[in-house]
Amino acid sequence: APATEGAPAPAEGKLDDAAARLTAAVGRYLAGEAAAPLDDFRALARMNAAAADGYGRLAQRAAAASRRAAVLDERQAALHPLFAQMREVLALVDQLERATAGLDAFTRDLEARCRAARRQARTPG
């Protein structure tokens, strides 16, 4: 009996079913293949966001350190005149120590002369 017009032949139905199954299988395969890179891209996006946050915190710390360094530079510059005064005082102390050493030597020599003069005055002669 010939096939009625408009109704698919049994072989055509099987072919349509096989094509539908193949298309669904290819779709599932492609969806599975796309899911792994999609998950990777999402993980990378989260990692990039975390890294950006970390870099932001590092930038804030670096800016704060730079501000602190500028304050320290200002304080050190303010201390320079005091350091110069300290050097002057140390130079004066060195001069005083040398003068004191000279006076000590002179005093010892004078004392020795006085003792010698007393001894000479005591001895008849």
Secondary structure as the mmCIF struct_conf table of DSSP 4:
data_model
#
loop_
_struct_conf.conf_type_id
_struct_conf.id
_struct_conf.beg_label_comp_id
_struct_conf.beg_label_asym_id
_struct_conf.beg_label_seq_id
_struct_conf.end_label_comp_id
_struct_conf.end_label_asym_id
_struct_conf.end_label_seq_id
HELX_LH_PP_P HELX_LH_PP_P1 PRO A 2 THR A 4
TURN_TY1_P TURN_TY1_P1 GLU A 5 GLY A 6
BEND BEND1 ALA A 7 ALA A 7
HELX_LH_PP_P HELX_LH_PP_P2 PRO A 8 ALA A 9
HELX_RH_AL_P HELX_RH_AL_P1 PRO A 10 ARG A 122
BEND BEND2 THR A 123 THR A 123
#
